[in-house]
Each structure stands twice: as C-alpha cells, then as structure tokens.
C-alpha cells in the first residue's frame, strides 16, 4: 500500500471552511415518530431545501457564496443503485453530490450512529451490504468519486453514545475498504475516513478528545485495517466548543504532542446561547464564534473546522440545544410534494421549505471564510 495519504486526492481538504448541515424543516419532529421517517434531507426527495433550481431555497449555493467549502452531514440513508428510482425507505443523494461539486463544496459523507449500532447488535452482514450501496453511490457506479464526495465519516461521538464501540467503527471502516476493493477504486480516487469524537477528557483534564482518539487508533491497528491505514486513510476529528484561545493552544500544542503525524480537524465548533456564559444572546454568540474562527486557521496537520451549525434545530431539540445555528426559521414557508409521488414513506405528501433569517453569527462565518 502506498504511504501517501489519500487526503491529497481531494482539493481543499487541507483548508476546511466547513459548516455542519442539518436542514430539518420546522414541522419535523424528533423520533419517535419522526415526521419525515428520517433526518436525511440532502437527497432527491427534498431538493427545494438545498438546491436553488426551481425556486429552491438554495442552501448549497448560499453557503458557497460566503466561502464555505465543506459540509459536515450526519445522516445518509441507504441509496438505490445509481440512476435508479429510490425504493421504499431509500434516498438518492447523487443530485446533492452533483450540486455540491458544482459549487466546489466537499461533502463529509456519514455512516450514521444507526448503522454502527446495528453492527454492535450483530447485524453486520446487512450493514456491510448497505455500506456497499453507499460506496457505489459515492462513485456513481464507477471508479471516480462523484460530485462533492470528499470524506467518509463513520459514526459521531462514539464516546458519548454507549451504543457501539471503537471496534465497531473499525468494522464499518473495513466494510468501506471491502466495497472499494469490489468496485476496483484506484488509489488516486480513495477518500479519507474519519470518526468524530467529543471533547470529553476521560481522565485527562488538559487533553480533551485525546483519550478516545487513541482508543480509536488502538481499535484500528488491531483490526484487519492495520497500522498503515492510520497514516494513509485516517483523519482524526474532534468536536470542541471552547473559546479561541483554548483552541489555538490545542492546535499548537495539545493535539500534535499526542499525534505529531496525524491529520485532524474540528468537525464541530461553535456555541449555544445560554445564561451565565460568554454567549447569552445572538450578538455575543457571533463574537464568540468569530473568535473561534480567527484562532483556528489551518496549519500543519490541522486541516480546519466546521461551524456547528447551519440552522437552529428548533423543530428537533429544546432549550439551548436548539440555539447553535447561524440561521433560524423566519416564520414563513412554502410547501412542495415529496418526490417521487409513489415513494414510501410520504411520496406525494408535502414537505415544508422554510424561509430563513440570518443570525449575527452568519456574518462571522462570512467574514472569515470569504477571505
């Protein structure tokens, strides 16, 4: 295996200007039951949320206009074969990948916590076929990455889940490599693979994130992936919400002291609005995020950051957890039918396309990312 890291296959992955993107409509609801079956909206069923064609809201184009070049996703339902109409409970993401590619935005393609949980339950045989379908979609049935597909994200914050383990993450990564091999993907088209961890300290109060990244490394090295995988395919990712000064020291000292040769990025970064913190209102939130952004310029093995998140999750979460967004619902909306009309679930029923209001933190992102 080549010792070259596949991060070099993807333009701009060493200068990540990212945003976490979950565009759930205002009439969605947290499961059970979810109003839209799942929380995967970056697909052909809901194009008017993310595309600007046909008078869509145009989230992807709008993000590109403020300098965003990386979108961190969390949910990616099992797709149909490339070019096929989605079957029941499938989602086709090809048009979303194509749009992101056209706007020079890289996509963090997620294998969500749901699939990792199924591996942990002993359903790995099924999950392996589902991941193979995702790999086929990312390469559009061929051997060249499609559109904006840029990085695999396997799970999110396994250290806080208590649902699956680092070994289960390594298993999912093995499934990706098996599918790549079956499709004969050349080395120059392989995507880097990550698995975000929280900023939890786990007994090392001055080293948030480090303990669980090391645990991941141990699990990967013990699997069939082997030690070379870490140096040629893996990108570490952590989710900090500390202030800019803390993050600058983490980039300069903390992470490289533990992993001097490992590429990494902040897969979530931001702050909620809450009492008795430096961020008690939207203006203070914007100032806090601007400080974070100004102190997290990519350098060395640090690749950049993703601001958490695109939209206040007012329909899915409560309290301060619903205040992280750089946008919020404006209070007006239109509707359009879920496509295709025969789709199960919800085909032909209407989904909501909300107008959005930019919060002051939107300008913070634009100020730094548009440089």
ChimeraX attribute file (.defattr): number of C-alpha atoms within 10 A of each C-alpha:
attribute: neighborCount
match mode: 1-to-1
recipient: residues
	/A:1	7
	/A:2	9
	/A:3	10
	/A:4	13
	/A:5	21
	/A:6	21
	/A:7	23
	/A:8	16
	/A:9	16
	/A:10	19
	/A:11	14
	/A:12	17
	/A:13	19
	/A:14	19
	/A:15	17
	/A:16	25
	/A:17	28
	/A:18	30
	/A:19	26
	/A:20	22
	/A:21	23
	/A:22	22
	/A:23	21
	/A:24	24
	/A:25	24
	/A:26	22
	/A:27	15
	/A:28	20
	/A:29	19
	/A:30	14
	/A:31	12
	/A:32	7
	/A:33	10
	/A:34	13
	/A:35	15
	/A:36	19
	/A:37	16
	/A:38	18
	/A:39	21
	/A:40	19
	/A:41	25
	/A:42	27
	/A:43	22
	/A:44	20
	/A:45	24
	/A:46	22
	/A:47	22
	/A:48	25
	/A:49	24
	/A:50	24
	/A:51	23
	/A:52	16
	/A:53	10
	/A:54	9
	/A:55	9
	/A:56	14
	/A:57	19
	/A:58	16
	/A:59	18
	/A:60	23
	/A:61	19
	/A:62	15
	/A:63	22
	/A:64	20
	/A:65	14
	/A:66	18
	/A:67	19
	/A:68	26
	/A:69	27
	/A:70	29
	/A:71	27
	/A:72	25
	/A:73	22
	/A:74	20
	/A:75	20
	/A:76	21
	/A:77	24
	/A:78	22
	/A:79	26
	/A:80	21
	/A:81	17
	/A:82	19
	/A:83	11
	/A:84	9
	/A:85	16
	/A:86	22
	/A:87	16
	/A:88	13
	/A:89	15
	/A:90	19
	/A:91	22
	/A:92	25
	/A:93	24
	/A:94	23
	/A:95	16
	/A:96	23
	/A:97	26
	/A:98	16
	/A:99	18
	/A:100	25
	/A:101	18
	/A:102	14
	/A:103	19
	/A:104	20
	/A:105	29
	/A:106	26
	/A:107	23
	/A:108	25
	/A:109	26
	/A:110	22
	/A:111	27
	/A:112	17
	/A:113	20
	/A:114	15
	/A:115	24
	/A:116	27
	/A:117	22
	/A:118	17
	/A:119	23
	/A:120	17
	/A:121	12
	/A:122	10
	/A:123	13
	/A:124	19
	/A:125	11
	/A:126	13
	/A:127	20
	/A:128	21
	/A:129	14
	/A:130	19
	/A:131	23
	/A:132	22
	/A:133	19
	/A:134	26
	/A:135	25
	/A:136	23
	/A:137	24
	/A:138	26
	/A:139	21
	/A:140	18
	/A:141	16
	/A:142	15
	/A:143	17
	/A:144	14
	/A:145	22
	/A:146	21
	/A:147	23
	/A:148	26
	/A:149	23
	/A:150	29
	/A:151	25
	/A:152	23
	/A:153	24
	/A:154	26
	/A:155	26
	/A:156	24
	/A:157	20
	/A:158	23
	/A:159	22
	/A:160	11
	/A:161	12
	/A:162	9
	/A:163	16
	/A:164	21
	/A:165	19
	/A:166	21
	/A:167	20
	/A:168	24
	/A:169	27
	/A:170	24
	/A:171	22
	/A:172	22
	/A:173	27
	/A:174	17
	/A:175	21
	/A:176	22
	/A:177	18
	/A:178	16
	/A:179	20
	/A:180	20
	/A:181	11
	/A:182	11
	/A:183	16
	/A:184	11
	/A:185	18
	/A:186	11
	/A:187	14
	/A:188	16
	/A:189	19
	/A:190	24
	/A:191	23
	/A:192	24
	/A:193	25
	/A:194	26
	/A:195	25
	/A:196	25
	/A:197	27
	/A:198	23
	/A:199	21
	/A:200	20
	/A:201	14
	/A:202	13
	/A:203	9
	/A:204	11
	/A:205	9
	/A:206	10
	/A:207	17
	/A:208	22
	/A:209	26
	/A:210	23
	/A:211	19
	/A:212	22
	/A:213	22
	/A:214	14
	/A:215	15
	/A:216	23
	/A:217	21
	/A:218	16
	/A:219	20
	/A:220	25
	/A:221	16
	/A:222	13
	/A:223	15
	/A:224	13
	/A:225	17
	/A:226	13
	/A:227	14
	/A:228	15
	/A:229	19
	/A:230	21
	/A:231	16
	/A:232	20
	/A:233	20
	/A:234	25
	/A:235	25
	/A:236	26
	/A:237	28
	/A:238	26
	/A:239	24
	/A:240	24
	/A:241	21
	/A:242	15
	/A:243	19
	/A:244	18
	/A:245	13
	/A:246	14
	/A:247	21
	/A:248	17
	/A:249	13
	/A:250	18
	/A:251	22
	/A:252	14
	/A:253	12
	/A:254	19
	/A:255	21
	/A:256	17
	/A:257	12
	/A:258	14
	/A:259	15
	/A:260	12
	/A:261	13
	/A:262	17
	/A:263	23
	/A:264	25
	/A:265	25
	/A:266	26
	/A:267	30
	/A:268	24
	/A:269	24
	/A:270	26
	/A:271	27
	/A:272	23
	/A:273	21
	/A:274	16
	/A:275	10
	/A:276	7
	/A:277	12
	/A:278	15
	/A:279	18
	/A:280	13
	/A:281	15
	/A:282	19
	/A:283	13
	/A:284	17
	/A:285	27
	/A:286	22
	/A:287	17
	/A:288	21
	/A:289	27
	/A:290	22
	/A:291	17
	/A:292	26
	/A:293	26
	/A:294	16
	/A:295	17
	/A:296	22
	/A:297	17
	/A:298	17
	/A:299	12
	/A:300	14
	/A:301	18
	/A:302	24
	/A:303	22
	/A:304	22
	/A:305	30
	/A:306	25
	/A:307	29
	/A:308	27
	/A:309	24
	/A:310	24
	/A:311	25
	/A:312	25
	/A:313	24
	/A:314	22
	/A:315	15
	/A:316	18
	/A:317	13
	/A:318	10
	/A:319	10
	/A:320	15
	/A:321	16
	/A:322	17
	/A:323	23
	/A:324	24
	/A:325	29
	/A:326	27
	/A:327	20
	/A:328	21
	/A:329	18
	/A:330	12
	/A:331	10
	/A:332	11
	/A:333	13
	/A:334	11
	/A:335	12
	/A:336	14
	/A:337	15
	/A:338	22
	/A:339	20
	/A:340	15
	/A:341	13
	/A:342	14
	/A:343	19
	/A:344	16
	/A:345	16
	/A:346	20
	/A:347	16
	/A:348	16
	/A:349	15
	/A:350	14
	/A:351	24
	/A:352	20
	/A:353	23
	/A:354	22
	/A:355	17
	/A:356	17
	/A:357	14
	/A:358	15
	/A:359	18
	/A:360	18
	/A:361	24
	/A:362	19
	/A:363	16
	/A:364	21
	/A:365	24
	/A:366	17
	/A:367	15
	/A:368	16
	/A:369	19
	/A:370	12
	/A:371	7
